[in-house]
Amino acid sequence: MRRYSRITGTGSYLPPRRLTNADLVAELAAQGVETSDEWIVERTGIRARHFAAPGVYSSDLGAEAAKNALAAAGVDAKDIDLIIVATSTPDMVFPSTAAILQHKLGIAGCPVFDVQAVCSGFVYALTVADAMIQTGSASKALVIGAEVFSRILDFKDRTTCVLFGDGAGAVVLEASDTPGLLSSDLHADGKHVGILCVPGHVSGGKVLGDPLLKMDGQAVFKLAVGVLEDAARAALAKAGKTEADIDWLVPHQANIRIMQSTAKRLKLPMSKVVVTVDQHGNTSAASIPLALDSAVRAGQVKKGETLMLEGVGGGFTWGAVLLTL
């Protein structure tokens, strides 16, 4: 009998500090940076975001999201036999954030590792976990997206610092004899490294290069809309499905305009798109599981429905996963 994987529980966590656009505009003005709530909303759809407190790391946010997902699935942490954390803001250079998070959950022994595909990270991590479950390498996996992007923002650059927030989302993925994850489609093209990156690294105890986020917004937008449509259609084709089979599109929450354009290309009304970017901002690898958990807990997304998850991020990476919840 063929072995499949299914999501059995979702969870998320947002740090308590919530900044509305008005809050952020006031803080930036004190530093001599001018922007406005209207400017931010018109270009991005973002109205608020959460920032982690000093001393709070991706593993902290991820562990809380994981606990919520475990509770939703009715699974004990000690029964988890794989942990994958998607993050671009790890706690340390090494070890992995997944190893630190594993310890915070009070478990040991199972394989753990990080996936670095920026905003596509959760889609990549979910695909890897599904493959490991299908081959029998794992039976109960935690797949987590966790980020503290506030630590790598240039608060003198109004075009980027207003976009991002901190948070974490998680799912429990379990072995099943009925299909849950139906298909996936992953890609990358390194020639686009320069349009979204943090071009710094540590050497000899010093930071070399620039450790703050850099982005060419127009270039990212133009590339994102096209590749997201292509990945979604490829995932549908692999599963023998069409756009009409999608109950919900759960996209990376980067920018409402990208989400609207993608939905239009897939002939989906915005009423079928899960939108949390207005309250969370862009939380990179955390955005898809955060949006998924928010929709599940609100009763918006229900068991048995077919979901298209898709993300695009620095690298340039992109991908889609089609699944039945």
N, C-alpha and C positions, 0 to 999 in steps of 0.2 A: 504494500500500500504506500502510495506517495505521501510524503510528509510536507506540510505547509506551515505557515505562521500566521497568527492573528493578533491584533491589538486587543488586549483584554482589560486594560485600564489606562486612563490618562491622568496627568497631574501637571500643575504649574505652580510657579511662585514668583511674586514680584516684591522687590524690596519696598519697605514702607514709605520711603520718601518719594512723593509724587510731585512733579513739577508741571504745572500747566504752562501753556505758551506765555501767559502773562508773567508767571514766576520767572521763567527763563529769560524773557525779554528784559525784565528788571535787573536780573543778575548780570546780563551781558552789557546793559547800558552803563552799569557801574564800572565796567572795564573799558568803556569807550567803544563798544560794538553795537551798531544800530540794526535793529530788525523789528518786526511787528507780528502780532498774532495773525493779522490778515495775510501778510506775506507768507508766513509758514503754512497756514491752512490752504491758501490758494494753490501753492506749488506742491504740497505733499499730502494734505489731508490730516496731518498730525495736529492734535490739540493738547496732548499731555504725554509724559513719559515718566519712568521711574529710574532713580539713580541709587546705587548701592552706597551704604555708609562706608567710611574709611575702615579698613580691616576686614571687610566682607568681600569674599572672593567667589569666582565662578563655582567652585566646589560647594560652597555654602548654599548658594541659590539652587544649584543642581540637586543637592541632597534633599532639600525641602520639596522640590518638585517630584523627586523620585519617591519620597515617602507618601505623597499624595496619590501618585500613580499606583503604588503598591497597595494602598488602602482601597482604591477604587477597583483593583483587580482581585482583591482578597488574597493576595500573595504575601507570604512572609519573606523578608529580606534574605534570610538564610537559604531560601530555595532558589535564589537568583544564581545562574551559572554563567552569565556574561554581562559585562557592563561596557557600553560604548558611549563616550561623551563627545559630542560635536561642539567645538569651541575655537574661537580665534583669540580668546583672552584667557589663556591658562593661568593657573595660580603661580606656577614656576616654569622655568625653562625645562626642567625635568625634576621629579617624575611626572607622569601624566596626571592631569586633573582627575581622570577616572580612578587612578589608584588612591588619590587623596579622598575622593568621594566615597569609594568603597569602604575605606576605614571609618569615615563618618557615619556610614550606615551600619557599622558594627559587624561586617562580614569579611571573610578572607577566603582565598583559595581559587576563586573563579578567575578566568582571564579578563583583563580590563585594558582598555587603550583609548586614546583620543583620535578623533578624525578632524583634520583641518581642511575644510573646503569652504570656509567663510560662511556666507549666507545660504549656501547649498548644503551645508554640513549635515543637517538633520536628515535630508533626503538620502545623502550618501551613507550615513550611519545606519539608517533603517534598511537600506538595501543590503549592506554588509551583514547585519544581524539576521535578516531573512535568509540569506545564503547559508550562514552558519547553522541556523536551525534546520534548514532543508537537508543539509548534509549530516545532521546528527551531532554536530559539534557543540550544540547548546539546545536547551529546551525552554528555559525561561530567561529572557533577556531584558535588561533595562537599557533603553535608548534615550539619551538625554541631550538636549541642546541648552547650553548655559553660557551667558555672556555678561561681562561688565565693560561694555564699550565706552562708558563715561571716562574710563581711565586712559583712553587713547585718542580722545577728541581734542582738537585745537579750538579752544573757545575764543580765538580771535578770528576764526573763519566761520562767518555766519551761514555759509552755504552748506556746511557739513555738521556743525555742532548742534544744530536744531533737529537733526534727523534721527539721532540714535538714542536708545535707552538700554537699561539693564533688565535682566530677567532670566527665567529658565522654564523649560517645559520638558515633560518626560512621558514615555509610554512604556507599558509592560508588553512585550511581544512574546507570545507563547506558541509552542508547537501545537499543531492542529491537524486533524485528518480531513478538514474542509478548508478550501482556499480562503485566505484573508487578504494577504498581499497578492495582487493579481499580476502585476508587471511593474517594471521600472526601466528608466532610460537615463543614463548618466553621461555627461560630456565635460570636456575642458579644452581650453585653448590658451596656452601660456603667452601667446603674443600680445594679449591684452592686459598683461600684468600691471602696466603703468596707469591704467585708468581708475583703479581702485586698489589701494595698497597702504601699508604702513612700512615705509622703506628704512627701517632701522634694525639693528641687532646688537647683541652684547658681545664685547670682546675686551679682554684684559681688564675687566671690572668697569668698563665704560660703555655707554651707549654710542654706537657709531651710526651715522646716518640720522634720519628723522623718525622718532618713535611715535609720531602722531599721524592720524588718518588723512590720506589725500584722495580726492575723488574728482573725476571729470564727469559731472552729473549728466550732461547731454550725451556723452559717449556711452555711459552706462545705460541710460534710458533707451537709446536707439538699439543697442545690442540686446538688452534684456527682453523686450517685447517679442522680437523675432525668435530668439532661442527658446523662450518659454512656450510659445505656440508649437514649435517643432517637437520639443520634448514631450509635451502633452499628447500630441497626435501620435508620436511613436509609441508611447506607453499604451494608448488606446488600441493601436493596431496590434501590438504584441498580445493583448488580452482578447482580441476579437470583439472590441467594443467601439462605440461611437460617442460623439459628444452628448447625444440624447440619453446615454446611460449614466451620465454624471449627475448625481444628486447635489453634490457640493464641491465647489472649487475652494481649496484651502491653500492659498498662495503665500509665498514669503511676503511679509508685511513691510515692504520698503517704501512704497509711494502709491497713493491711491490712483494716480494717473496710469502707472504701469499695470496695476491690477485691473483697472477699467478697460484698458486697451487689450490686455490678454483675454479677459472675459468676452469682449466683443469679437475677437478673432475666433474664439471657440464657440461663438453663437450662444453664449450663456448670459442670462439676465443677471444684473448685480444682486438680485434677490437670492441667487444661488451661490453667491460668493461670501465666504466668511471674512469679515472685516474687523480687525482690532487695531489697525495702525493708528487710528485716531486717538486711542488711549495708551498705547504701548510705545509708539514710535517704531523705529527699525531696531529690533533686538537680534539681528543677524541669525545665527544658527538656532536661537531660541524661538524665533518668531512663529514658525509653523507649528511646533508642538504647543506653544502658548495659545495660539489662535484655535487650534483643535480642541484643547482642553476647555477653553472658554466657551466654545460652541456646544460641546458635549454637556457641560454643567448647566448651561442655560436652557437645555432641552431643544436647542436648535438642530443639532446633528444627532441622529438617532441610530441605534443598532440596526444593522441590516442595510444601511444606505451605502451607496458607492461614492467614494471620495477621490478627488484628484489632488494630490499634494505636489507642489512644485516650487523650486527655488532657483535663484541665480545670484552669484556672488563673485568676489574677487578671485582672480586666478588666471583666466576667468572660468568659473565653473557653473554648471547648470544641470538640472535634472528634474525628473518627475516620477512619482510613485502613484499607481492606481491601486486602490484597496477597497474591500468591503469591510465595514466596521463590525 
